Amino acid sequence: MTTIRTFFAQTARGMVVAFACGLFLLSSALPAAAISGSSTSSPSKGLPNMKNIQENTEEFQAGYNRMPGMKETQERAAGGLNSVQGSADQDKMLSPEDAEGATTTVENMQKGLDKLLGNS
């Protein structure tokens, strides 16, 4: 009876190890399989609305061995978001009008704290 019990115990242990190895194999292979189904982008295209950001960044890095002054930064940022990005994708950013009725992080934290402490 004990030999049958040890045989089943070893067989069960072996099956668990085989299952774990198969699971590891599948989990390492599935991320690569997920990538093959997606459409690839062309590295030469880039983002059309933000086309000048890379050039501005490289120019900024190459041209300055010092920190730019306030007036220089204001001139570069005139009409845009900042001195590097300019006005690229400015229309996609949220404005205060878009955020009407939204709760702030502090308000969300206060609500959560009230729920936790049972004050609501």
N, CA, C and O atoms as a GROMACS GRO file, in nm:
protein
  480
    1MET      N    1   0.081  -0.119   0.000
    1MET     CA    2   0.000   0.000   0.000
    1MET      C    3   0.086   0.126   0.000
    1MET      O    4   0.056   0.224  -0.068
    2THR      N    5   0.194   0.123   0.077
    2THR     CA    6   0.281   0.241   0.082
    2THR      C    7   0.352   0.263  -0.050
    2THR      O    8   0.378   0.378  -0.086
    3THR      N    9   0.385   0.159  -0.122
    3THR     CA   10   0.452   0.177  -0.252
    3THR      C   11   0.357   0.240  -0.352
    3THR      O   12   0.400   0.320  -0.435
    4ILE      N   13   0.230   0.205  -0.347
    4ILE     CA   14   0.133   0.265  -0.438
    4ILE      C   15   0.114   0.413  -0.404
    4ILE      O   16   0.104   0.497  -0.494
    5ARG      N   17   0.110   0.444  -0.276
    5ARG     CA   18   0.093   0.582  -0.231
    5ARG      C   19   0.213   0.667  -0.274
    5ARG      O   20   0.195   0.779  -0.322
    6THR      N   21   0.334   0.616  -0.258
    6THR     CA   22   0.453   0.691  -0.299
    6THR      C   23   0.458   0.704  -0.451
    6THR      O   24   0.503   0.807  -0.502
    7PHE      N   25   0.414   0.602  -0.524
    7PHE     CA   26   0.412   0.610  -0.670
    7PHE      C   27   0.319   0.723  -0.715
    7PHE      O   28   0.355   0.803  -0.801
    8PHE      N   29   0.197   0.728  -0.657
    8PHE     CA   30   0.103   0.834  -0.693
    8PHE      C   31   0.154   0.972  -0.650
    8PHE      O   32   0.132   1.070  -0.721
    9ALA      N   33   0.219   0.979  -0.537
    9ALA     CA   34   0.274   1.106  -0.490
    9ALA      C   35   0.383   1.156  -0.584
    9ALA      O   36   0.386   1.274  -0.618
   10GLN      N   37   0.470   1.066  -0.627
   10GLN     CA   38   0.577   1.105  -0.721
   10GLN      C   39   0.519   1.140  -0.857
   10GLN      O   40   0.565   1.234  -0.921
   11THR      N   41   0.419   1.066  -0.901
   11THR     CA   42   0.355   1.096  -1.029
   11THR      C   43   0.286   1.232  -1.024
   11THR      O   44   0.297   1.311  -1.118
   12ALA      N   45   0.216   1.258  -0.917
   12ALA     CA   46   0.148   1.388  -0.902
   12ALA      C   47   0.250   1.500  -0.897
   12ALA      O   48   0.228   1.605  -0.958
   13ARG      N   49   0.359   1.481  -0.827
   13ARG     CA   50   0.464   1.582  -0.819
   13ARG      C   51   0.524   1.607  -0.957
   13ARG      O   52   0.549   1.721  -0.995
   14GLY      N   53   0.547   1.501  -1.032
   14GLY     CA   54   0.600   1.514  -1.167
   14GLY      C   55   0.504   1.587  -1.259
   14GLY      O   56   0.547   1.667  -1.343
   15MET      N   57   0.375   1.560  -1.245
   15MET     CA   58   0.275   1.629  -1.328
   15MET      C   59   0.269   1.778  -1.293
   15MET      O   60   0.254   1.861  -1.382
   16VAL      N   61   0.280   1.812  -1.166
   16VAL     CA   62   0.280   1.952  -1.124
   16VAL      C   63   0.403   2.024  -1.181
   16VAL      O   64   0.392   2.137  -1.229
   17VAL      N   65   0.518   1.960  -1.177
   17VAL     CA   66   0.640   2.020  -1.232
   17VAL      C   67   0.626   2.037  -1.382
   17VAL      O   68   0.663   2.141  -1.436
   18ALA      N   69   0.572   1.936  -1.452
   18ALA     CA   70   0.553   1.946  -1.596
   18ALA      C   71   0.455   2.058  -1.631
   18ALA      O   72   0.478   2.132  -1.726
   19PHE      N   73   0.347   2.071  -1.554
   19PHE     CA   74   0.251   2.178  -1.576
   19PHE      C   75   0.315   2.316  -1.555
   19PHE      O   76   0.292   2.408  -1.634
   20ALA      N   77   0.395   2.328  -1.450
   20ALA     CA   78   0.462   2.456  -1.421
   20ALA      C   79   0.559   2.490  -1.533
   20ALA      O   80   0.567   2.606  -1.575
   21CYS      N   81   0.634   2.392  -1.581
   21CYS     CA   82   0.728   2.418  -1.691
   21CYS      C   83   0.653   2.460  -1.817
   21CYS      O   84   0.697   2.552  -1.887
   22GLY      N   85   0.542   2.396  -1.846
   22GLY     CA   86   0.462   2.434  -1.963
   22GLY      C   87   0.405   2.573  -1.948
   22GLY      O   88   0.400   2.649  -2.045
   23LEU      N   89   0.363   2.608  -1.829
   23LEU     CA   90   0.311   2.742  -1.804
   23LEU      C   91   0.420   2.847  -1.823
   23LEU      O   92   0.394   2.952  -1.882
   24PHE      N   93   0.540   2.821  -1.774
   24PHE     CA   94   0.652   2.914  -1.795
   24PHE      C   95   0.684   2.928  -1.943
   24PHE      O   96   0.711   3.039  -1.989
   25LEU      N   97   0.682   2.819  -2.015
   25LEU     CA   98   0.711   2.823  -2.158
   25LEU      C   99   0.607   2.906  -2.232
   25LEU      O  100   0.642   2.989  -2.315
   26LEU      N  101   0.479   2.884  -2.203
   26LEU     CA  102   0.374   2.960  -2.268
   26LEU      C  103   0.378   3.108  -2.230
   26LEU      O  104   0.357   3.195  -2.315
   27SER      N  105   0.404   3.137  -2.105
   27SER     CA  106   0.404   3.277  -2.062
   27SER      C  107   0.520   3.354  -2.122
   27SER      O  108   0.511   3.475  -2.141
   28SER      N  109   0.629   3.286  -2.153
   28SER     CA  110   0.741   3.357  -2.216
   28SER      C  111   0.720   3.367  -2.366
   28SER      O  112   0.780   3.455  -2.429
   29ALA      N  113   0.638   3.282  -2.426
   29ALA     CA  114   0.616   3.285  -2.571
   29ALA      C  115   0.499   3.374  -2.611
   29ALA      O  116   0.499   3.428  -2.721
   30LEU      N  117   0.400   3.390  -2.526
   30LEU     CA  118   0.280   3.465  -2.564
   30LEU      C  119   0.304   3.614  -2.585
   30LEU      O  120   0.240   3.670  -2.674
   31PRO      N  121   0.389   3.685  -2.510
   31PRO     CA  122   0.411   3.825  -2.542
   31PRO      C  123   0.464   3.844  -2.684
   31PRO      O  124   0.427   3.940  -2.751
   32ALA      N  125   0.550   3.756  -2.730
   32ALA     CA  126   0.601   3.766  -2.866
   32ALA      C  127   0.491   3.738  -2.967
   32ALA      O  128   0.489   3.799  -3.074
   33ALA      N  129   0.401   3.647  -2.936
   33ALA     CA  130   0.291   3.617  -3.026
   33ALA      C  131   0.194   3.734  -3.034
   33ALA      O  132   0.134   3.758  -3.139
   34ALA      N  133   0.178   3.807  -2.927
   34ALA     CA  134   0.088   3.922  -2.927
   34ALA      C  135   0.142   4.034  -3.014
   34ALA      O  136   0.064   4.108  -3.074
   35ILE      N  137   0.272   4.048  -3.022
   35ILE     CA  138   0.332   4.154  -3.102
   35ILE      C  139   0.315   4.127  -3.250
   35ILE      O  140   0.297   4.222  -3.328
   36SER      N  141   0.320   4.002  -3.292
   36SER     CA  142   0.315   3.971  -3.435
   36SER      C  143   0.182   4.009  -3.497
   36SER      O  144   0.177   4.035  -3.617
   37GLY      N  145   0.074   4.014  -3.422
   37GLY     CA  146  -0.055   4.047  -3.478
   37GLY      C  147  -0.078   4.197  -3.490
   37GLY      O  148  -0.169   4.238  -3.562
   38SER      N  149   0.000   4.278  -3.424
   38SER     CA  150  -0.023   4.421  -3.429
   38SER      C  151   0.040   4.482  -3.553
   38SER      O  152   0.133   4.428  -3.611
   39SER      N  153  -0.014   4.596  -3.592
   39SER     CA  154   0.040   4.663  -3.709
   39SER      C  155   0.168   4.735  -3.669
   39SER      O  156   0.180   4.789  -3.559
   40THR      N  157   0.263   4.735  -3.759
   40THR     CA  158   0.391   4.799  -3.730
   40THR      C  159   0.388   4.941  -3.782
   40THR      O  160   0.322   4.971  -3.882
   41SER      N  161   0.460   5.027  -3.716
   41SER     CA  162   0.469   5.165  -3.759
   41SER      C  163   0.600   5.186  -3.830
   41SER      O  164   0.696   5.110  -3.814
   42SER      N  165   0.603   5.290  -3.908
   42SER     CA  166   0.724   5.321  -3.983
   42SER      C  167   0.808   5.419  -3.901
   42SER      O  168   0.761   5.528  -3.869
   43PRO      N  169   0.930   5.382  -3.867
   43PRO     CA  170   1.013   5.473  -3.788
   43PRO      C  171   1.045   5.603  -3.860
   43PRO      O  172   1.075   5.704  -3.796
   44SER      N  173   1.040   5.602  -3.992
   44SER     CA  174   1.072   5.723  -4.067
   44SER      C  175   0.958   5.824  -4.064
   44SER      O  176   0.981   5.943  -4.088
   45LYS      N  177   0.836   5.779  -4.034
   45LYS     CA  178   0.722   5.870  -4.032
   45LYS      C  179   0.725   5.961  -3.910
   45LYS      O  180   0.718   6.083  -3.924
   46GLY      N  181   0.734   5.902  -3.793
   46GLY     CA  182   0.730   5.982  -3.670
   46GLY      C  183   0.591   6.033  -3.644
   46GLY      O  184   0.494   5.986  -3.703
   47LEU      N  185   0.580   6.129  -3.555
   47LEU     CA  186   0.452   6.189  -3.524
   47LEU      C  187   0.438   6.317  -3.605
   47LEU      O  188   0.520   6.407  -3.590
   48PRO      N  189   0.338   6.326  -3.689
   48PRO     CA  190   0.329   6.441  -3.779
   48PRO      C  191   0.311   6.575  -3.708
   48PRO      O  192   0.366   6.675  -3.752
   49ASN      N  193   0.234   6.577  -3.599
   49ASN     CA  194   0.210   6.704  -3.532
   49ASN      C  195   0.326   6.749  -3.444
   49ASN      O  196   0.332   6.865  -3.405
   50MET      N  197   0.415   6.658  -3.414
   50MET     CA  198   0.524   6.693  -3.325
   50MET      C  199   0.658   6.681  -3.398
   50MET      O  200   0.758   6.641  -3.338
   51LYS      N  201   0.660   6.715  -3.524
   51LYS     CA  202   0.777   6.690  -3.608
   51LYS      C  203   0.898   6.774  -3.570
   51LYS      O  204   1.011   6.732  -3.594
   52ASN      N  205   0.879   6.887  -3.513
   52ASN     CA  206   0.993   6.975  -3.484
   52ASN      C  207   1.048   6.956  -3.344
   52ASN      O  208   1.148   7.021  -3.309
   53ILE      N  209   0.989   6.874  -3.265
   53ILE     CA  210   1.034   6.860  -3.126
   53ILE      C  211   1.174   6.802  -3.119
   53ILE      O  212   1.257   6.851  -3.042
   54GLN      N  213   1.202   6.698  -3.198
   54GLN     CA  214   1.336   6.637  -3.196
   54GLN      C  215   1.441   6.737  -3.239
   54GLN      O  216   1.546   6.749  -3.176
   55GLU      N  217   1.414   6.810  -3.347
   55GLU     CA  218   1.510   6.909  -3.394
   55GLU      C  219   1.531   7.020  -3.291
   55GLU      O  220   1.643   7.064  -3.267
   56ASN      N  221   1.421   7.065  -3.231
   56ASN     CA  222   1.433   7.169  -3.129
   56ASN      C  223   1.510   7.121  -3.008
   56ASN      O  224   1.588   7.196  -2.950
   57THR      N  225   1.489   6.997  -2.969
   57THR     CA  226   1.560   6.941  -2.855
   57THR      C  227   1.709   6.930  -2.883
   57THR      O  228   1.791   6.968  -2.800
   58GLU      N  229   1.743   6.879  -3.002
   58GLU     CA  230   1.884   6.868  -3.037
   58GLU      C  231   1.949   7.005  -3.049
   58GLU      O  232   2.063   7.024  -3.006
   59GLU      N  233   1.877   7.100  -3.106
   59GLU     CA  234   1.930   7.236  -3.116
   59GLU      C  235   1.951   7.296  -2.978
   59GLU      O  236   2.050   7.364  -2.952
   60PHE      N  237   1.855   7.271  -2.890
   60PHE     CA  238   1.863   7.322  -2.754
   60PHE      C  239   1.983   7.262  -2.682
   60PHE      O  240   2.056   7.333  -2.612
   61GLN      N  241   2.004   7.131  -2.698
   61GLN     CA  242   2.115   7.065  -2.630
   61GLN      C  243   2.249   7.107  -2.688
   61GLN      O  244   2.345   7.127  -2.614
   62ALA      N  245   2.256   7.120  -2.819
   62ALA     CA  246   2.384   7.151  -2.883
   62ALA      C  247   2.420   7.298  -2.866
   62ALA      O  248   2.538   7.332  -2.852
   63GLY      N  249   2.320   7.385  -2.865
   63GLY     CA  250   2.347   7.528  -2.863
   63GLY      C  251   2.374   7.585  -2.726
   63GLY      O  252   2.422   7.698  -2.714
   64TYR      N  253   2.344   7.510  -2.622
   64TYR     CA  254   2.356   7.565  -2.488
   64TYR      C  255   2.454   7.484  -2.405
   64TYR      O  256   2.432   7.367  -2.375
   65ASN      N  257   2.563   7.550  -2.368
   65ASN     CA  258   2.651   7.492  -2.266
   65ASN      C  259   2.622   7.562  -2.135
   65ASN      O  260   2.694   7.546  -2.036
   66ARG      N  261   2.516   7.638  -2.137
   66ARG     CA  262   2.474   7.714  -2.020
   66ARG      C  263   2.322   7.709  -2.014
   66ARG      O  264   2.256   7.667  -2.109
   67MET      N  265   2.268   7.750  -1.904
   67MET     CA  266   2.123   7.758  -1.892
   67MET      C  267   2.077   7.884  -1.965
   67MET      O  268   2.137   7.990  -1.948
   68PRO      N  269   1.972   7.874  -2.045
   68PRO     CA  270   1.922   7.994  -2.115
   68PRO      C  271   1.859   8.090  -2.015
   68PRO      O  272   1.807   8.050  -1.911
   69GLY      N  273   1.864   8.216  -2.049
   69GLY     CA  274   1.805   8.318  -1.964
   69GLY      C  275   1.655   8.321  -1.977
   69GLY      O  276   1.596   8.252  -2.060
   70MET      N  277   1.592   8.403  -1.891
   70MET     CA  278   1.447   8.409  -1.889
   70MET      C  279   1.392   8.467  -2.019
   70MET      O  280   1.294   8.414  -2.073
   71LYS      N  281   1.452   8.571  -2.070
   71LYS     CA  282   1.402   8.633  -2.192
   71LYS      C  283   1.417   8.538  -2.311
   71LYS      O  284   1.327   8.529  -2.395
   72GLU      N  285   1.528   8.468  -2.318
   72GLU     CA  286   1.551   8.374  -2.426
   72GLU      C  287   1.450   8.260  -2.422
   72GLU      O  288   1.399   8.218  -2.526
   73THR      N  289   1.420   8.210  -2.304
   73THR     CA  290   1.322   8.103  -2.289
   73THR      C  291   1.183   8.153  -2.324
   73THR      O  292   1.106   8.081  -2.388
   74GLN      N  293   1.151   8.275  -2.285
   74GLN     CA  294   1.019   8.330  -2.317
   74GLN      C  295   1.003   8.350  -2.467
   74GLN      O  296   0.895   8.328  -2.520
   75GLU      N  297   1.109   8.391  -2.535
   75GLU     CA  298   1.102   8.409  -2.680
   75GLU      C  299   1.080   8.274  -2.750
   75GLU      O  300   1.000   8.265  -2.844
   76ARG      N  301   1.149   8.172  -2.705
   76ARG     CA  302   1.134   8.040  -2.767
   76ARG      C  303   0.996   7.980  -2.738
   76ARG      O  304   0.944   7.904  -2.819
   77ALA      N  305   0.937   8.013  -2.625
   77ALA     CA  306   0.809   7.956  -2.586
   77ALA      C  307   0.691   8.041  -2.630
   77ALA      O  308   0.576   8.004  -2.604
   78ALA      N  309   0.715   8.154  -2.696
   78ALA     CA  310   0.606   8.244  -2.734
   78ALA      C  311   0.507   8.170  -2.826
   78ALA      O  312   0.546   8.112  -2.927
   79GLY      N  313   0.382   8.173  -2.789
   79GLY     CA  314   0.279   8.111  -2.870
   79GLY      C  315   0.271   7.961  -2.859
   79GLY      O  316   0.196   7.897  -2.933
   80GLY      N  317   0.345   7.903  -2.768
   80GLY     CA  318   0.342   7.758  -2.755
   80GLY      C  319   0.332   7.714  -2.611
   80GLY      O  320   0.302   7.793  -2.521
   81LEU      N  321   0.359   7.586  -2.590
   81LEU     CA  322   0.349   7.528  -2.457
   81LEU      C  323   0.476   7.547  -2.377
   81LEU      O  324   0.472   7.578  -2.258
   82ASN      N  325   0.590   7.528  -2.443
   82ASN     CA  326   0.719   7.548  -2.380
   82ASN      C  327   0.823   7.574  -2.488
   82ASN      O  328   0.790   7.576  -2.606
   83SER      N  329   0.948   7.594  -2.448
   83SER     CA  330   1.049   7.634  -2.545
   83SER      C  331   1.091   7.522  -2.639
   83SER      O  332   1.150   7.551  -2.743
   84VAL      N  333   1.062   7.398  -2.607
   84VAL     CA  334   1.099   7.287  -2.696
   84VAL      C  335   0.980   7.242  -2.778
   84VAL      O  336   0.992   7.224  -2.899
   85GLN      N  337   0.865   7.225  -2.716
   85GLN     CA  338   0.749   7.169  -2.785
   85GLN      C  339   0.680   7.270  -2.874
   85GLN      O  340   0.617   7.232  -2.972
   86GLY      N  341   0.690   7.398  -2.841
   86GLY     CA  342   0.621   7.498  -2.921
   86GLY      C  343   0.471   7.479  -2.909
   86GLY      O  344   0.420   7.458  -2.798
   87SER      N  345   0.400   7.485  -3.020
   87SER     CA  346   0.254   7.469  -3.016
   87SER      C  347   0.210   7.333  -3.070
   87SER      O  348   0.092   7.315  -3.101
   88ALA      N  349   0.301   7.239  -3.081
   88ALA     CA  350   0.267   7.106  -3.132
   88ALA      C  351   0.169   7.037  -3.039
   88ALA      O  352   0.191   7.033  -2.918
   89ASP      N  353   0.061   6.985  -3.094
   89ASP     CA  354  -0.042   6.911  -3.021
   89ASP      C  355  -0.108   6.994  -2.912
   89ASP      O  356  -0.161   6.939  -2.815
   90GLN      N  357  -0.106   7.123  -2.925
   90GLN     CA  358  -0.169   7.207  -2.824
   90GLN      C  359  -0.320   7.188  -2.823
   90GLN      O  360  -0.383   7.200  -2.718
   91ASP      N  361  -0.378   7.158  -2.939
   91ASP     CA  362  -0.522   7.138  -2.947
   91ASP      C  363  -0.567   7.008  -2.880
   91ASP      O  364  -0.685   6.993  -2.849
   92LYS      N  365  -0.475   6.914  -2.857
   92LYS     CA  366  -0.509   6.787  -2.793
   92LYS      C  367  -0.501   6.794  -2.641
   92LYS      O  368  -0.545   6.701  -2.573
   93MET      N  369  -0.447   6.901  -2.588
   93MET     CA  370  -0.432   6.913  -2.444
   93MET      C  371  -0.563   6.958  -2.381
   93MET      O  372  -0.645   7.023  -2.446
   94LEU      N  373  -0.584   6.922  -2.256
   94LEU     CA  374  -0.704   6.961  -2.184
   94LEU      C  375  -0.693   7.105  -2.136
   94LEU      O  376  -0.587   7.150  -2.092
   95SER      N  377  -0.803   7.175  -2.147
   95SER     CA  378  -0.808   7.312  -2.097
   95SER      C  379  -0.894   7.314  -1.971
   95SER      O  380  -0.962   7.215  -1.942
   96PRO      N  381  -0.893   7.424  -1.896
   96PRO     CA  382  -0.977   7.430  -1.776
   96PRO      C  383  -1.126   7.411  -1.808
   96PRO      O  384  -1.200   7.358  -1.725
   97GLU      N  385  -1.170   7.453  -1.927
   97GLU     CA  386  -1.310   7.435  -1.964
   97GLU      C  387  -1.343   7.286  -1.981
   97GLU      O  388  -1.456   7.244  -1.954
   98ASP      N  389  -1.246   7.207  -2.025
   98ASP     CA  390  -1.268   7.063  -2.042
   98ASP      C  391  -1.280   6.992  -1.908
   98ASP      O  392  -1.338   6.883  -1.900
   99ALA      N  393  -1.228   7.051  -1.803
   99ALA     CA  394  -1.222   6.984  -1.673
   99ALA      C  395  -1.334   7.027  -1.579
   99ALA      O  396  -1.325   7.003  -1.459
  100GLU      N  397  -1.439   7.090  -1.632
  100GLU     CA  398  -1.549   7.133  -1.546
  100GLU      C  399  -1.616   7.011  -1.484
  100GLU      O  400  -1.645   6.913  -1.553
  101GLY      N  401  -1.640   7.018  -1.357
  101GLY     CA  402  -1.706   6.909  -1.286
  101GLY      C  403  -1.611   6.798  -1.243
  101GLY      O  404  -1.654   6.704  -1.177
  102ALA      N  405  -1.485   6.808  -1.278
  102ALA     CA  406  -1.389   6.705  -1.239
  102ALA      C  407  -1.348   6.726  -1.093
  102ALA      O  408  -1.347   6.838  -1.044
  103THR      N  409  -1.316   6.619  -1.027
  103THR     CA  410  -1.271   6.630  -0.888
  103THR      C  411  -1.120   6.630  -0.884
  103THR      O  412  -1.054   6.566  -0.965
  104THR      N  413  -1.067   6.701  -0.789
  104THR     CA  414  -0.922   6.708  -0.775
  104THR      C  415  -0.871   6.586  -0.701
  104THR      O  416  -0.949   6.509  -0.643
  105THR      N  417  -0.743   6.568  -0.703
  105THR     CA  418  -0.681   6.457  -0.632
  105THR      C  419  -0.706   6.467  -0.483
  105THR      O  420  -0.730   6.367  -0.416
  106VAL      N  421  -0.699   6.588  -0.431
  106VAL     CA  422  -0.722   6.608  -0.288
  106VAL      C  423  -0.865   6.570  -0.251
  106VAL      O  424  -0.888   6.508  -0.147
  107GLU      N  425  -0.962   6.606  -0.336
  107GLU     CA  426  -1.101   6.570  -0.309
  107GLU      C  427  -1.120   6.418  -0.314
  107GLU      O  428  -1.191   6.362  -0.230
  108ASN      N  429  -1.056   6.352  -0.412
  108ASN     CA  430  -1.065   6.205  -0.420
  108ASN      C  431  -1.003   6.138  -0.298
  108ASN      O  432  -1.056   6.040  -0.247
  109MET      N  433  -0.891   6.193  -0.252
  109MET     CA  434  -0.827   6.137  -0.134
  109MET      C  435  -0.914   6.157  -0.010
  109MET      O  436  -0.924   6.069   0.075
  110GLN      N  437  -0.976   6.273  -0.001
  110GLN     CA  438  -1.063   6.302   0.114
  110GLN      C  439  -1.183   6.207   0.115
  110GLN      O  440  -1.222   6.157   0.220
  111LYS      N  441  -1.242   6.184  -0.004
  111LYS     CA  442  -1.356   6.089  -0.013
  111LYS      C  443  -1.313   5.949   0.028
  111LYS      O  444  -1.384   5.882   0.103
  112GLY      N  445  -1.197   5.906  -0.020
  112GLY     CA  446  -1.148   5.774   0.017
  112GLY      C  447  -1.119   5.761   0.165
  112GLY      O  448  -1.148   5.658   0.226
  113LEU      N  449  -1.062   5.866   0.222
  113LEU     CA  450  -1.032   5.866   0.366
  113LEU      C  451  -1.163   5.864   0.446
  113LEU      O  452  -1.173   5.795   0.548
  114ASP      N  453  -1.262   5.940   0.400
  114ASP     CA  454  -1.391   5.939   0.468
  114ASP      C  455  -1.457   5.801   0.462
  114ASP      O  456  -1.515   5.756   0.561
  115LYS      N  457  -1.447   5.735   0.346
  115LYS     CA  458  -1.503   5.600   0.335
  115LYS      C  459  -1.430   5.503   0.428
  115LYS      O  460  -1.492   5.419   0.493
  116LEU      N  461  -1.297   5.517   0.432
  116LEU     CA  462  -1.216   5.428   0.515
  116LEU      C  463  -1.249   5.444   0.663
  116LEU      O  464  -1.258   5.346   0.737
  117LEU      N  465  -1.268   5.567   0.704
  117LEU     CA  466  -1.296   5.593   0.845
  117LEU      C  467  -1.445   5.585   0.878
  117LEU      O  468  -1.483   5.594   0.995
  118GLY      N  469  -1.530   5.569   0.776
  118GLY     CA  470  -1.673   5.557   0.799
  118GLY      C  471  -1.739   5.689   0.826
  118GLY      O  472  -1.843   5.692   0.892
  119ASN      N  473  -1.683   5.799   0.778
  119ASN     CA  474  -1.741   5.932   0.803
  119ASN      C  475  -1.841   5.973   0.697
  119ASN      O  476  -1.902   6.079   0.708
  120SER      N  477  -1.859   5.893   0.594
  120SER     CA  478  -1.947   5.938   0.486
  120SER      C  479  -2.091   5.906   0.509
  120SER      O  480  -2.176   5.938   0.426
   0.00000   0.00000   0.00000
